[in-house]
Amino acid sequence: MKRLQGSKWVSNAMDGLLRELNFKDGLIPAVIADGDGQVLTLCYLDREAVQKTLETGKVHVFRRSHGRVMLKGETSGHVQELKEVRVDCEGNSLLMVVDQHVAACHHGYRTCFYRRYRPADDTLDECEKRVFDPSRVYG
Amino acid sequence: MKRLQGSKWVSNAMDGLLRELNFKDGLIPAVIADGDGQVLTLCYLDREAVQKTLETGKVHVFRRSHGRVMLKGETSGHVQELKEVRVDCEGNSLLMVVDQHVAACHHGYRTCFYRRYRPADDTLDECEKRVFDPSRVYG
């Protein structure tokens, strides 16, 4: 069942979820983690991205640089299949547990958090291995 | 070694880290996870909170509601001891791996993400056990 909200037709099916979420400037942050507990990335979703993620079972994000909702992995094919959605105590953020295809990071690492801070010399260390070559995937 | 930056004395010791971070409206989001891979919460830090976190080895956050930097667990004693800091590929967010004392959530759960979305009936389910009674801890 669909109804008009503003200028858009939206499904009633997620009203219960959407009511619990606080969008700030239209966006809510989502921690993306895999089932083994590795944190992969932090994304931002608008209402439409939340709806598309749940409707398709694949994470969609709002890319500010593109000004639109995009399937995560649209170019690379490295999609994230949704296993579980959790909401924090305040409704200010989401946790999405996913099956990650290949890798989450466009620099070729499984996780975007591939740099570890070394306080001893105040530098960032690459502490993960590259799993794909970005120049081959993105051309 | 300290030097004057704006109106504040700051340590040079973290310039390498701070240079890599993009603060938006003065804040950067940090995913807080424990060593077992459980995502506990999403916090926001300003520069001072990053510095205090690294100097003390305990997570400090900027609480917008209080308008100041606070030790996470200041009231409850449920502090988070820092084990590792990671920076995402764009410098837009942090991942802090911690030893969590008792619980991260002021509602009494180990994680703030204690509610799971059930698409079948469009509701949120409590899927974690309470580990402390908030009324006893916060009075």
HADDOCK unambig.tbl for C-alpha pairs under 7 A between the chains (distance, minus, plus):
assign (segid A and resid 13 and name CA) (segid B and resid 122 and name CA) 6.67 0.50 0.50
assign (segid A and resid 14 and name CA) (segid B and resid 122 and name CA) 5.96 0.50 0.50
assign (segid A and resid 16 and name CA) (segid B and resid 122 and name CA) 5.30 0.50 0.50
assign (segid A and resid 16 and name CA) (segid B and resid 123 and name CA) 5.85 0.50 0.50
assign (segid A and resid 17 and name CA) (segid B and resid 122 and name CA) 6.29 0.50 0.50
assign (segid A and resid 17 and name CA) (segid B and resid 123 and name CA) 6.53 0.50 0.50
assign (segid A and resid 37 and name CA) (segid B and resid 37 and name CA) 4.15 0.50 0.50
assign (segid A and resid 37 and name CA) (segid B and resid 38 and name CA) 6.02 0.50 0.50
assign (segid A and resid 38 and name CA) (segid B and resid 37 and name CA) 6.02 0.50 0.50
assign (segid A and resid 85 and name CA) (segid B and resid 116 and name CA) 5.86 0.50 0.50
assign (segid A and resid 85 and name CA) (segid B and resid 117 and name CA) 5.54 0.50 0.50
assign (segid A and resid 86 and name CA) (segid B and resid 113 and name CA) 5.70 0.50 0.50
assign (segid A and resid 86 and name CA) (segid B and resid 115 and name CA) 5.47 0.50 0.50
assign (segid A and resid 86 and name CA) (segid B and resid 116 and name CA) 4.34 0.50 0.50
assign (segid A and resid 86 and name CA) (segid B and resid 117 and name CA) 5.85 0.50 0.50
assign (segid A and resid 87 and name CA) (segid B and resid 113 and name CA) 5.47 0.50 0.50
assign (segid A and resid 87 and name CA) (segid B and resid 115 and name CA) 5.56 0.50 0.50
assign (segid A and resid 87 and name CA) (segid B and resid 116 and name CA) 6.47 0.50 0.50
assign (segid A and resid 88 and name CA) (segid B and resid 112 and name CA) 4.98 0.50 0.50
assign (segid A and resid 88 and name CA) (segid B and resid 113 and name CA) 4.30 0.50 0.50
assign (segid A and resid 88 and name CA) (segid B and resid 114 and name CA) 6.78 0.50 0.50
assign (segid A and resid 88 and name CA) (segid B and resid 115 and name CA) 6.83 0.50 0.50
assign (segid A and resid 89 and name CA) (segid B and resid 112 and name CA) 5.27 0.50 0.50
assign (segid A and resid 89 and name CA) (segid B and resid 113 and name CA) 6.43 0.50 0.50
assign (segid A and resid 95 and name CA) (segid B and resid 113 and name CA) 6.94 0.50 0.50
assign (segid A and resid 112 and name CA) (segid B and resid 88 and name CA) 4.99 0.50 0.50
assign (segid A and resid 112 and name CA) (segid B and resid 89 and name CA) 5.27 0.50 0.50
assign (segid A and resid 113 and name CA) (segid B and resid 86 and name CA) 5.72 0.50 0.50
assign (segid A and resid 113 and name CA) (segid B and resid 87 and name CA) 5.48 0.50 0.50
assign (segid A and resid 113 and name CA) (segid B and resid 88 and name CA) 4.31 0.50 0.50
assign (segid A and resid 113 and name CA) (segid B and resid 89 and name CA) 6.44 0.50 0.50
assign (segid A and resid 113 and name CA) (segid B and resid 95 and name CA) 6.95 0.50 0.50
assign (segid A and resid 114 and name CA) (segid B and resid 88 and name CA) 6.79 0.50 0.50
assign (segid A and resid 115 and name CA) (segid B and resid 86 and name CA) 5.48 0.50 0.50
assign (segid A and resid 115 and name CA) (segid B and resid 87 and name CA) 5.57 0.50 0.50
assign (segid A and resid 115 and name CA) (segid B and resid 88 and name CA) 6.84 0.50 0.50
assign (segid A and resid 116 and name CA) (segid B and resid 85 and name CA) 5.88 0.50 0.50
assign (segid A and resid 116 and name CA) (segid B and resid 86 and name CA) 4.34 0.50 0.50
assign (segid A and resid 116 and name CA) (segid B and resid 87 and name CA) 6.47 0.50 0.50
assign (segid A and resid 117 and name CA) (segid B and resid 85 and name CA) 5.56 0.50 0.50
assign (segid A and resid 117 and name CA) (segid B and resid 86 and name CA) 5.85 0.50 0.50
assign (segid A and resid 122 and name CA) (segid B and resid 13 and name CA) 6.61 0.50 0.50
assign (segid A and resid 122 and name CA) (segid B and resid 14 and name CA) 5.94 0.50 0.50
assign (segid A and resid 122 and name CA) (segid B and resid 16 and name CA) 5.29 0.50 0.50
assign (segid A and resid 122 and name CA) (segid B and resid 17 and name CA) 6.28 0.50 0.50
assign (segid A and resid 123 and name CA) (segid B and resid 16 and name CA) 5.84 0.50 0.50
assign (segid A and resid 123 and name CA) (segid B and resid 17 and name CA) 6.52 0.50 0.50
